Every structure is written in C-alpha cells, then in structure tokens.
Amino acid sequence: VEGIETVYNDLGDAASDFAKESFLRAQARFKATTAGRDYNMLLTENAGKVAIVRVNKDTGEIEATIDLGKEKEPKYAIDDVTGRVFLNPQANKIVCYQF
C-alpha cells in the first residue's frame, strides 16, 4: 500500500509542476498579447523571389524580411504573440526567426 501511495504522490507532484509551467507560459503569452501588435506579417513575391515581410501598421514601412528564395509554397507558421516565424525549408528541419 505504501508503494501505491508513493506513486500517487509522485504523479500528483508531476501534474502540479506541469500545471504550474503551463500557467506561467500562458501568462507570458497573455502579457505579450496585451502589449498590442504594431505590425503585420505578409508573404510577398517580387521579381520572382518570395519573402515573408514584417510591415509596421502605423507607417507601412517594411521592418524586416525573411528571404525564401524561389520557394512558391513555403511551409511556415507565424506565432502572432511572440512574432516568431517557424519555417520548414526541407524535411526534418525547422528554422525559427525572431524579429
């Protein structure tokens, strides 16, 4: 019986640690969200080259560019809260860009 009690206590501690970590991450994302975004990310093509650009909403200026070469249908995801761009340029490879 003591062994079962120990296992349940260990599982409870692990679940508590996981919940705490999840809460801290969610809280950080919420704080970033409340700060507001002043940019948009866009997939563009110019002169046969494809890029992801970060455009300032107030000025319309391009603040940053990720050159994707001639990749017409890039596999990517944008984390709107943190501004990170995750790019999958080839099998088994993910690249992260932070603006």
Residue pairs with C-beta under 8 A, 6 or more apart in sequence:
29 81
29 82
32 81
32 82
33 81
37 57
37 80
37 83
38 56
38 57
38 58
39 54
39 55
39 56
39 57
39 63
39 83
39 99
40 54
40 55
40 57
41 52
41 53
41 54
41 55
41 78
41 80
41 83
41 85
42 52
42 53
42 55
43 50
43 51
43 52
43 74
43 76
44 50
44 51
44 52
44 53
45 51
45 72
48 70
49 67
49 68
49 69
49 70
50 68
50 69
50 70
50 71
50 72
50 74
51 65
51 66
51 67
51 68
52 65
52 66
52 68
52 74
52 76
52 78
52 85
53 62
53 64
53 65
53 66
54 62
54 63
54 64
54 65
54 83
54 99
55 61
55 62
55 63
56 62
56 63
63 99
64 99
66 85
66 87
66 97
68 74
68 87
71 89
74 87
74 88
74 89
75 87
75 88
75 89
76 85
76 86
76 87
76 88
77 85
77 86
78 84
78 85
78 86
79 85
79 86
82 98
83 98
83 99
84 96
84 97
84 98
84 99
85 96
85 97
85 99
86 94
86 95
86 96
86 97
87 94
87 95
87 96
87 97
88 94
88 95
89 95
